[in-house]
Amino acid sequence: MKKPSFLERLTGSAPAADYDRILDEEHHFGDEGSETSETYANEEEWDSAEQTELAPQEGELPVDMYQTNDAIIIKALVAGVSPTDLDIAITRDMVTIRGIREEYQETNDDNYFHRELFWGSFTRTLVLPEEVVIDEAEAQEKHGLLEIRLPKLDKHRSTQLKVRSNITPGK
């Protein structure tokens, strides 16, 4: 008999005798079509496959974003990142911040008690609540705090245009 599905166990639709057979001391989990025991001949193969699946991923940069009367301000902690290693892409309605925090390992992994700091590449894309003037945007870093100032697009601003003519006087 096949092992009951998760849904069958959850709803109790499989007979109790089936559970007793599965939980019996003679039954070994993984015997019924387990890919792990067949696919990996030894523990080293399992470890290398696990490391391949858990390749380093890009981190997400935490930010604060708020507005003033005339600008949208974004702040992010980028301590340990050189300003030249930051890439900030701005459109009228979106900002993407990318960077890399290089790790300078002073000891081998076995000597660590805690490893909580994030190292490696990170990115963050933010959809802006209003359109901004990208040509007037400014970014500065001070003591590990990145601040991006994005002036809001003034949709109520208007100007008067003079109409020019291609006809020269006297012709």
N, C-alpha and C positions, 0 to 999 in steps of 0.2 A: 504494500500500500504506500502511496506517496505521502510525503510530509504535508500537513495542512498549511495552507497559505496564511499570510499574516491576517487577512480579512476573516478567514475561517476561524482562526484562533481568537481574534478580537470579538467576533460576533457569537462564538461558541457553536457554530454550525457543524463542527466535526464531532463525532461521538467521543465520549470520554475514554473509551478503550484505546483509541488511537493515540491520545496524549500519554497514556500509561506506557504504550509501546515505545514512544519517542523518548520518554524520560527514564526508561528502564536502564539498569546498570550495564546491561550487555550492549546497549546501543551506543555507538560512538558518533558524535556529531561530526559531520563532514564526510561520512562514509558514502552517503547517497548522492553521488554526482558532484562532489565538491571539486571545484576547479583548483583550489589552493593546493591540495595534496597531489594532484596530477600535474599541474602546470609547473610548480617549482620543486625541483629535485632536492634542493637544500636551502638552508636558511640564508645563505649569502645571495642566492638568486632572488629570494623574496625581498631582502633589504635593498638590493639594487633596483628592483622593479618599483618598490615603494618610493625610493628617492627620485626616480624618474617621474612618477606621478605627482610628487610633491615639489616640483620645481619652484624656485623662488618666484613669488608673484610680486607685482607692483603694489606698493602701499598707497593708501589714500591719505592725502594731506588734510588734517583737520583745520578748519578755518572759521573765522567770525566774519560776517558780512552785515553791514548796516548802512543806513543812508543819512545824509544831512540834507539841508534844503537844496543844495546844488550838486551833490556828488554821492556816489556809492563808494563805500570804503570796504576793502577786504584786508583782513589781517591773518597772518599764518606764522606759526613758529617754524623757522628754518635753521635753527641752531646747528652748527656743524656743516652747513652747506655754503660753499663759496658763492657769492652773487653771480660769478661768471658761469656757475653750474646750474643756474636757474633759467628756465625758458618760459616766458609768459606770452601767450597768444591771446589777442583780444579781437572780438568782433563787436558789432553794435549791441548784441544781446547775450554774449557769452564770453567767459574767461576760462582759459586752461593754464594751469601752473604745473610745470614738470621740473624735476630735479633729481639729483643723486646725492645721497649722503654716504660718503666713503667710510668704510670701517677700518680703523687702525687697531688691529688686534695685538694686544700686548702679551697675551698668554694663550696657551692652547685651550680648546673647548673643555677638556676634562677639569680644568682648574676653576671654572666659573661656578658660583653658587646660584646666581640669578642672571638671566639674560632677557631684559625687557626693552632695551632700546631698539629702535627701528633703524636698520641699515639697508641701503640699496636704493633703488629708484622708486619714485613716488609720482603721483599725478593727481590732479583734482580739476574737474570741469564744473563750472558753476553757470547756471542760467541766470541772467540778470533780470531783476524785476522791471527794469526800464531800459530804454536804449541809452547808450552813452556816446560821447564824442571821443572816438578812439585816438585821434591825433593829439588830444590834450591830456591823455592818461599819463600818470606818473607812478613810478615804483621806487621805493627806497627800503633798505635793510639797515637796521640799527640794533645791535646787541642780540642778534638772532631772531628779530621780529621783522617780518616782511610786511610792508604796508603798501597797498595799491590804491591809488585815488583815481576814480573814474568819473569825470564830470558828466552830469546828466545832459541829455539832449533836450534843449528848450524847444518844445513843440509849439509854443505860443509866440515865439520870436518871429518877427516878420521884418522885411526890408523892402525898400522901394527900388525897383530896377528902372534904369533909363534905357530907352529903346534907341539903339544905334541904327543908322542907315548906312548902307554901302554906297549910296549915291553921294558923290563929292559935290559941293556947291560950285556952280558955274558951268556945269556940263549938261 
